[in-house]
Amino acid sequence: MVNAGFDAVRHQVMWNRLLSVVEEQAQTLVRTAFSTSAREAGDISAGVFDLSGRMLAQAVTGTPGHVNSMALAVGHFVERFPPASMREGDVFITNDPWKGTGHLNDFTVVSPTFRDGRIVALFASTSHVVDIGGLGQGPDARQVYQEGLFVPLMPFAEAGTVNEWFLEMVRANVREPRMVIGDLYALAACNDTGSERLCAMMDEYGLDDLAPLADFICESSRRAMADAIDALPQGSWSHTMTIDGFDQEIELAARLTVADGTITVDFDGTSGLSDYGINCPLCYTIAYTSFGIKCVVAPELPNNAGALDAVRVTAPEGCIVNPPHPCAVYARSNIGHMLPDLVFGCLHQAIPDRVPAEGCSALWTLRLGAGHGITARAGSQSTPFQIMSFHSGGTGARPGLDGLSATPFPSGVRNVPVEATEAITPLVFWKKELRADSGGPGRMRGGLGQTIEVENREGAPFGLYATFERTVHAARGRDGGGPGALGLVRLASGRKLRNKGFQVIPEGERLVIEMPGGGGLGDPAERDPGAVARDVRRGLVSPHAARRDYGVVYGAGRTGSDRKVPG
């Protein structure tokens, strides 16, 4: 028993060290990446895997969509390139949406780790690149062939020699070759960092291989996840959600079953395929479904193959959360980011005191560009560019806490500083501030969206690739809470723009983006008047909304049954 206990403690120490290793791996990617999405927003993932393809540890830096789908992707690499055939210096790559992380702009890179001439582990990393060719950064394509360069599972480097023909092919197909190629090298470099740190760790602890540690991590995590699931009420619950969609609204449906240490989610009843690029491959569906469940059921448990194994996801082939090739999938996040809210609706019926209200959820990413054939005619002197800048609306109110404002849940990416975008494009941001009254009223208020105003400082037109949700169907409140405000896309001159598809911002015009707020939780009449007063003082709630939604008069004067607070 003493030896068993000592081994358990030793394995726990090494597990913690492994988490540090993959965080160093991720930070290498962030520091060496060329694109702002990786460098500023952390739209990446990094992790270490055993030779069977099980994810043992993930970096804290990264997104659930990348991490959890990458956890599945490495299995495809192992099947295509058996570890026994790998050589030192090999690097493998793909952006296959069905075997990677959901769309062509995400590259996944896998590298073997060798120690004393023997393969001991695999490192994998993923990053969103700014451009992959095709029609551009929007959902307008009708097939994946129109969305850009499709790279099957293939070698990026063989025995330390980079495949230059592959790089030439990439350069010839993308609008920003310097940034894209730089990011591919950064992905390979971060895996090298992980390998170096892992070998140093194995030397320090005298490990010949990772198998015993891998088994300990996966078995401990699976057992802990099962215990957390067994503590829930057992049974099945269903929930539906209607969202904007592209050309027509989408119905998302889920049935969640808790039984025998496992949670199963079935998406039968969900809308069929879209003709546009909002279809969500099953790998991405699994990623965000698992993440939503884990946020509520076992948020403190490290994420790895053992923990993820406790969540099973099924969806009929041919529905929007399980599209077959060659469906267009660029904006799959519009659907995938809504899935945590969908499973929250199921879990709320079982554990109502632990689940937040609906939020904006899907990112409001500014995908902007200009150039010949996009907004300019041949000979134009305006600066061509392609940029993606992450921004967010509000999250739903939480039990006992207000929602978070301008926070990218569930995506996990950071908002990109406007200064970073202004530095590499001709764009100027005139406004970026929280949007008053956008959070749904409730005992706990929903988080606020934000308002952004941007224009081309050269006075030239620029293009918007719009993929926005919550402009028709608001984030719903819970337990009597009110809905969050709808999002709005318009010009400063007043003309409303579409929330989906490519459109041109005319020269001299300013684009105005008003992002949605999260839903409230509980009866607004039960909100602390002092909290309402603080919101008014901070400009989060207007005096008019304080009276309308909460019955609170801020400052002097009182009418009827209105609750009065000092100004």
C-alpha positions in Angstrom: 0.0 0.0 0.0 2.9 2.4 0.8 4.4 1.8 -2.7 1.0 2.2 -4.4 0.4 5.4 -2.6 3.9 6.7 -3.4 3.4 5.8 -7.1 0.1 7.7 -7.1 1.7 10.8 -5.7 4.6 10.5 -8.1 2.2 10.2 -11.0 0.2 13.2 -9.9 3.4 15.3 -9.7 4.4 14.2 -13.2 0.9 14.9 -14.4 1.2 18.5 -13.2 4.5 18.8 -14.8 3.0 17.5 -18.1 0.5 20.4 -17.9 3.4 22.8 -17.7 5.0 21.2 -20.7 2.0 21.7 -22.9 1.6 25.3 -21.7 5.1 26.0 -22.8 4.3 24.4 -26.1 1.3 26.7 -26.5 3.2 29.8 -25.5 5.8 29.1 -28.2 3.0 29.0 -30.7 1.6 32.3 -29.5 5.1 34.0 -29.4 6.1 32.8 -32.9 2.8 33.0 -34.8 2.4 35.7 -37.5 -1.4 36.1 -37.4 -3.2 38.2 -34.8 -5.8 35.4 -34.3 -3.0 33.2 -32.8 -0.7 35.9 -31.4 -3.3 38.2 -29.8 -6.4 36.1 -29.4 -5.0 32.7 -28.5 -7.1 31.0 -31.2 -5.0 27.8 -30.9 -4.7 24.5 -29.1 -1.7 22.5 -27.9 -1.5 19.0 -26.3 0.5 15.9 -25.8 -0.7 12.4 -26.8 0.4 8.8 -26.2 1.2 6.5 -29.1 -2.4 5.3 -29.4 -3.6 8.8 -29.9 -5.0 9.5 -26.4 -4.8 13.1 -25.3 -2.9 13.2 -21.9 -2.8 17.0 -21.3 -3.9 20.2 -23.0 -2.6 23.7 -22.6 -4.7 26.2 -20.7 -4.1 28.6 -23.5 -6.4 27.7 -26.4 -10.0 27.1 -27.3 -12.4 24.2 -26.6 -13.3 23.9 -30.2 -9.7 23.4 -31.2 -8.6 21.3 -28.2 -11.5 18.9 -28.1 -11.7 18.3 -31.8 -7.9 18.0 -32.0 -8.3 15.3 -29.3 -10.2 13.3 -32.0 -8.0 14.4 -34.9 -4.8 12.8 -33.6 -6.4 9.4 -33.9 -6.8 10.0 -37.7 -3.1 10.8 -37.9 -2.2 7.6 -36.0 -4.3 5.6 -38.3 -2.8 7.2 -41.4 0.8 7.3 -40.2 1.4 4.5 -37.6 3.9 5.7 -34.9 6.1 2.7 -35.7 6.7 4.1 -39.1 7.5 7.7 -38.0 11.1 9.0 -38.0 12.8 11.7 -36.0 12.1 15.0 -37.6 8.8 14.0 -39.2 5.9 16.5 -39.0 2.4 15.8 -40.3 -0.3 18.2 -41.2 -4.0 18.6 -42.3 -6.8 21.0 -42.5 -9.5 18.4 -43.4 -12.6 19.7 -41.7 -13.9 16.2 -40.9 -10.6 14.8 -39.6 -9.3 18.0 -38.1 -11.1 20.8 -36.3 -14.0 21.7 -38.5 -13.0 24.0 -41.3 -10.2 24.6 -43.8 -8.8 27.7 -42.0 -7.6 25.5 -39.1 -4.4 23.6 -39.6 -3.5 20.7 -37.2 0.1 19.7 -37.0 1.3 16.4 -35.3 5.0 15.7 -34.5 6.5 12.5 -32.9 8.8 12.8 -29.9 11.9 10.6 -29.9 14.1 9.9 -26.8 17.3 7.9 -27.2 16.2 6.9 -30.7 12.8 5.6 -29.7 9.4 7.2 -30.2 7.7 8.0 -26.9 4.9 10.5 -27.5 3.1 12.7 -30.0 2.6 16.5 -29.8 -0.2 18.2 -31.7 -1.2 21.8 -32.2 -3.8 23.7 -34.1 -4.2 27.3 -35.2 -6.6 29.3 -37.3 -4.9 30.9 -40.3 -6.1 34.2 -41.7 -6.8 33.0 -45.2 -6.9 29.7 -47.1 -8.1 31.0 -50.5 -11.5 30.3 -52.0 -14.3 32.8 -51.7 -12.9 34.3 -48.5 -13.8 34.4 -44.8 -17.6 34.0 -45.0 -20.4 31.4 -45.3 -21.2 32.2 -48.9 -19.7 29.1 -50.4 -22.1 26.2 -51.4 -19.4 23.4 -51.2 -16.1 23.0 -49.3 -14.3 23.1 -52.7 -15.2 26.8 -52.9 -13.9 27.5 -49.4 -10.2 27.2 -50.2 -7.3 24.8 -50.3 -8.1 21.4 -48.8 -4.9 19.7 -47.4 -5.4 15.9 -46.7 -3.3 14.2 -44.0 0.2 14.5 -45.3 3.8 15.1 -44.4 4.9 18.7 -43.7 8.4 17.6 -43.1 10.2 14.2 -43.5 13.2 13.4 -41.3 13.7 17.1 -40.7 13.4 18.3 -44.3 10.4 20.6 -44.9 8.2 19.8 -47.9 8.9 22.9 -50.0 6.5 21.8 -52.8 3.7 21.9 -50.2 4.7 25.4 -49.1 4.7 26.6 -52.7 1.2 25.2 -53.2 0.0 27.1 -50.1 1.7 30.3 -51.2 0.0 30.1 -54.6 -3.5 29.7 -53.0 -3.7 32.2 -50.2 -4.0 36.0 -50.1 -1.6 36.4 -47.1 1.2 33.9 -47.8 3.7 35.4 -45.4 1.3 35.1 -42.4 0.0 31.7 -43.4 3.4 30.1 -43.9 4.7 31.8 -40.8 1.9 30.2 -38.8 2.6 26.8 -40.2 6.2 27.0 -39.1 5.0 28.2 -35.7 2.9 25.1 -35.3 5.8 22.9 -36.0 8.1 24.9 -33.7 5.7 24.7 -30.8 5.6 20.9 -31.1 9.4 20.9 -31.0 9.3 22.9 -27.8 6.9 20.3 -26.3 9.2 17.5 -27.3 12.2 19.1 -25.7 10.4 19.8 -22.4 9.0 16.3 -22.3 12.4 14.6 -22.8 13.8 16.8 -20.1 11.0 15.7 -17.8 11.5 12.1 -18.6 15.2 12.4 -17.9 14.5 14.1 -14.6 12.1 11.4 -13.5 13.9 8.4 -15.0 11.0 7.5 -17.3 11.7 5.1 -20.2 8.2 5.6 -21.6 4.9 7.3 -20.8 2.6 4.3 -20.8 2.2 4.0 -17.0 1.7 7.8 -16.6 -0.7 7.8 -19.5 -2.8 5.0 -18.0 -2.9 6.8 -14.6 -4.0 10.1 -16.2 -6.8 8.5 -18.3 -8.1 6.1 -15.7 -8.1 8.7 -12.9 -9.9 11.2 -15.1 -12.4 8.8 -16.3 -13.2 7.7 -12.8 -13.5 11.2 -11.5 -15.7 12.2 -14.4 -17.9 9.2 -13.8 -18.2 10.0 -10.1 -19.3 13.6 -11.0 -21.9 12.2 -13.4 -23.2 9.7 -10.9 -23.8 12.5 -8.4 -26.3 14.0 -10.9 -30.0 13.0 -11.1 -30.3 10.1 -13.4 -32.6 10.3 -16.4 -33.2 12.1 -19.8 -34.1 15.7 -20.6 -34.8 17.4 -23.9 -34.4 21.0 -25.0 -34.6 23.0 -28.2 -33.3 26.3 -29.4 -34.1 28.4 -32.5 -31.3 30.5 -34.0 -31.0 32.9 -36.9 -29.3 30.6 -39.5 -28.3 32.0 -42.9 -31.2 32.1 -45.3 -33.7 30.5 -42.8 -33.8 29.9 -39.1 -32.3 26.8 -37.6 -33.8 24.5 -35.0 -31.3 22.8 -32.7 -32.6 19.9 -30.6 -30.9 17.7 -28.0 -31.8 14.9 -25.7 -29.4 14.4 -22.8 -29.3 11.2 -20.9 -27.4 10.6 -17.6 -26.8 7.0 -16.7 -24.0 4.7 -15.4 -21.2 7.3 -15.2 -21.8 8.5 -18.8 -23.7 11.4 -20.4 -25.1 10.8 -23.9 -26.4 13.6 -26.1 -28.4 12.9 -29.2 -29.2 15.7 -31.7 -32.0 13.9 -33.4 -34.6 16.5 -34.4 -32.1 19.1 -35.4 -32.5 21.0 -38.7 -31.1 19.5 -41.9 -28.2 20.8 -43.9 -27.8 24.4 -45.0 -26.9 25.3 -48.6 -24.3 27.7 -47.1 -21.2 27.4 -45.0 -22.7 27.2 -41.5 -22.8 23.4 -41.4 -20.9 22.0 -38.3 -18.9 18.8 -38.8 -19.4 16.2 -36.1 -15.9 16.6 -34.6 -16.7 20.3 -33.8 -20.2 19.3 -32.5 -18.6 16.8 -30.2 -16.0 19.4 -29.1 -18.5 22.0 -27.9 -21.1 19.5 -26.6 -18.4 18.0 -24.3 -17.2 21.4 -23.3 -20.6 22.6 -22.3 -21.2 19.5 -20.2 -17.9 19.6 -18.5 -18.3 23.3 -17.6 -21.3 22.4 -15.4 -20.5 18.8 -14.3 -16.8 18.8 -13.6 -15.2 22.2 -14.4 -12.1 21.6 -12.2 -11.1 18.3 -13.8 -8.2 18.5 -16.3 -9.2 17.9 -19.8 -7.9 14.7 -21.4 -9.0 11.5 -23.2 -10.3 10.0 -19.9 -12.6 12.9 -19.1 -13.8 13.3 -22.6 -14.6 9.5 -22.9 -17.5 10.0 -20.4 -19.5 12.1 -22.9 -21.0 10.4 -25.9 -22.5 12.4 -28.8 -24.7 11.1 -31.7 -26.3 13.1 -34.5 -28.1 11.9 -37.6 -25.9 12.2 -40.7 -27.3 14.9 -42.9 -28.4 17.3 -40.1 -26.6 20.6 -39.6 -24.5 19.3 -36.8 -23.3 16.2 -38.8 -22.8 17.3 -42.4 -21.1 14.9 -44.9 -18.4 16.0 -47.3 -18.5 18.2 -49.4 -20.8 20.5 -47.5 -19.6 24.1 -46.9 -18.5 24.5 -43.3 -16.5 27.7 -43.0 -18.8 29.3 -40.3 -19.4 26.1 -38.4 -18.7 28.1 -35.2 -22.1 29.8 -35.6 -23.7 26.5 -34.8 -21.0 24.9 -32.6 -20.9 27.8 -30.2 -24.6 27.5 -29.6 -24.4 23.9 -28.4 -23.3 24.6 -24.8 -26.4 26.7 -24.4 -28.5 23.9 -25.8 -27.1 21.3 -23.4 -27.4 23.8 -20.5 -31.1 23.9 -21.3 -31.2 20.1 -20.7 -29.1 20.2 -17.6 -31.1 23.0 -16.1 -34.0 20.7 -15.8 -31.9 18.3 -13.7 -29.8 20.7 -11.7 -31.5 24.2 -12.0 -29.2 25.9 -9.4 -26.0 25.3 -11.4 -26.8 26.4 -15.0 -26.5 29.9 -16.5 -29.0 31.6 -18.9 -28.3 31.8 -22.6 -25.7 34.2 -23.9 -24.6 35.7 -27.2 -22.4 32.5 -27.5 -21.4 32.7 -31.1 -18.5 35.1 -31.6 -19.0 38.3 -33.4 -15.8 38.1 -35.4 -15.0 41.1 -37.7 -13.8 39.5 -40.9 -12.8 42.4 -43.0 -10.9 42.8 -46.3 -10.2 44.8 -49.4 -8.4 44.4 -52.6 -8.8 43.7 -56.3 -12.0 41.8 -57.1 -13.2 42.3 -53.5 -13.9 46.0 -53.2 -11.5 47.6 -55.6 -11.1 47.8 -59.4 -7.8 47.2 -61.1 -5.4 50.1 -60.6 -6.9 51.2 -57.3 -4.5 52.8 -54.9 -6.2 51.6 -51.7 -4.4 49.1 -49.5 -5.4 45.5 -49.9 -5.8 43.5 -46.7 -7.5 40.5 -45.0 -8.0 40.6 -41.3 -10.0 38.7 -38.6 -10.6 40.4 -35.3 -12.4 38.5 -32.5 -15.0 40.3 -30.4 -17.9 39.1 -28.2 -21.3 39.9 -26.9 -22.5 39.2 -23.3 -22.8 35.9 -21.5 -25.9 34.7 -19.7 -26.5 35.5 -16.1 -25.2 32.9 -13.7 -26.7 31.5 -10.4 -25.7 34.1 -7.9 -23.7 36.3 -10.4 -24.4 38.6 -13.3 -23.3 37.6 -16.7 -19.9 38.6 -18.1 -19.8 41.5 -20.5 -18.0 41.3 -23.9 -16.7 37.9 -23.0 -16.1 35.1 -25.5 -17.8 32.2 -23.9 -17.8 29.4 -25.0 -15.1 30.0 -27.6 -12.3 30.9 -25.1 -10.5 33.2 -27.5 -9.4 36.7 -26.3 -10.8 39.9 -27.9 -8.2 41.2 -30.3 -7.0 44.7 -29.3 -8.0 47.2 -31.9 -4.5 48.6 -31.9 -3.2 45.3 -33.3 -5.7 45.5 -36.1 -5.0 49.2 -36.9 -1.3 48.5 -37.0 -1.5 46.1 -39.9 -4.5 47.4 -41.9 -5.8 50.8 -43.1 -8.7 50.5 -40.6 -9.4 52.8 -37.7 -11.7 52.0 -34.8 -13.6 55.0 -33.6 -15.5 53.3 -30.8 -15.3 50.1 -28.8 -17.4 50.3 -25.6 -20.0 48.3 -23.7 -23.5 48.6 -25.0 -25.8 49.9 -22.3 -29.1 48.1 -21.6 -28.1 45.1 -23.7 -27.9 42.6 -20.8 -31.2 40.8 -20.1 -32.9 42.0 -16.9 -33.2 39.6 -14.0 -32.3 39.0 -10.4 -28.9 38.4 -11.9 -28.4 40.6 -15.0 -27.2 39.3 -18.3 -23.7 40.4 -19.5 -23.5 43.3 -21.9 -22.6 43.3 -25.5 -20.4 46.0 -27.0 -20.6 48.6 -29.7 -17.8 49.0 -32.3 -17.4 51.6 -35.0 -14.8 51.1 -37.7 -13.9 52.6 -41.1 -11.1 52.7 -43.7 -8.9 55.6 -42.9 -8.0 55.8 -46.6 -11.6 56.6 -47.4 -11.8 53.5 -49.6 -14.5 50.8 -49.5 -13.9 47.6 -47.6 -15.7 44.3 -47.4 -17.5 42.6 -44.4 -17.8 38.8 -44.3 -20.8 38.7 -41.9 -21.5 35.5 -39.9 -23.5 37.0 -37.0 -26.0 35.3 -34.7 -28.6 36.6 -32.2 -29.9 39.3 -34.6 -33.3 37.7 -34.9 -33.5 35.3 -32.0 -32.3 36.8 -28.7 -30.5 35.0 -25.9 -33.3 33.8 -23.6 -33.5 34.5 -19.9 -34.0 31.7 -17.4 -36.3 31.4 -14.4 -38.2 34.6 -15.1 -35.2 36.6 -16.4 -35.6 38.7 -19.6 -33.9 38.2 -22.9 -30.7 39.9 -23.9 -30.8 42.7 -26.6 -30.6 41.6 -30.2 -27.5 42.4 -32.2 -27.5 44.9 -35.1 -25.2 45.5 -38.1 -25.6 48.9 -39.8 -23.9 51.9 -41.3 -23.4 55.1 -39.3 -25.6 56.8 -41.9 -28.4 54.5 -40.7 -28.8 51.7 -43.3 -29.2 48.3 -41.8 -27.0 45.5 -43.1 -27.5 41.8 -43.4 -26.2 39.6 -40.6 -24.9 37.0 -43.0 -22.9 37.0 -46.2 -20.4 39.3 -47.9 -21.2 43.0 -48.3 -19.3 46.1 -49.1 -19.0 49.1 -46.8 -19.0 52.1 -49.2 -16.2 54.6 -49.3 -16.3 57.2 -46.5 -18.9 55.1 -44.6 -18.5 53.8 -41.0 -19.5 50.3 -40.0 -21.4 50.0 -36.7 -21.6 46.7 -34.9 -23.9 46.4 -31.9 -23.4 43.1 -30.2 -26.1 41.1 -28.4 -26.4 40.8 -24.6 -26.9 37.7 -22.5 -30.2 36.6 -20.9 -31.1 37.4 -17.3 -31.7 34.9 -14.5 -34.6 35.2 -12.0 -37.3 37.8 -11.5 -36.0 41.3 -12.2 -38.2 42.6 -9.3 -35.9 40.6 -6.9 -32.8 42.4 -8.0 -31.0 44.4 -5.3 -31.9 48.1 -5.9 -28.3 48.9 -4.9 -27.0 46.7 -7.7 -29.3 48.5 -10.2 -28.0 51.9 -8.9 -24.4 50.7 -9.4 -25.3 49.7 -13.0 -26.8 53.1 -13.7 -23.8 54.9 -12.3 -21.4 52.8 -14.4 -23.5 53.4 -17.6 -24.4 49.7 -17.9 -28.1 50.4 -17.4 -29.9 53.6 -18.4 -32.2 55.4 -15.8 -35.1 54.6 -18.2 -34.3 50.9 -18.3 -33.8 50.8 -14.5 -37.4 52.0 -14.0 -38.9 50.0 -16.9 -37.2 46.6 -16.1 -36.6 46.8 -12.4 -39.0 49.4 -11.0 -36.1 51.4 -9.7 -36.1 55.2 -9.9 -32.5 56.4 -9.8 -32.1 59.8 -8.1 -34.7 62.2 -6.9 -38.4 61.6 -7.4 -40.7 58.7 -7.0 -43.9 57.5 -8.7 -46.3 54.8 -7.5 -44.7 51.6 -6.4 -41.3 52.3 -7.9 -38.4 51.4 -5.7 -36.2 54.5 -5.0 -32.5 54.5 -4.6 -30.2 57.6 -4.0 -28.4 59.0 -7.0 
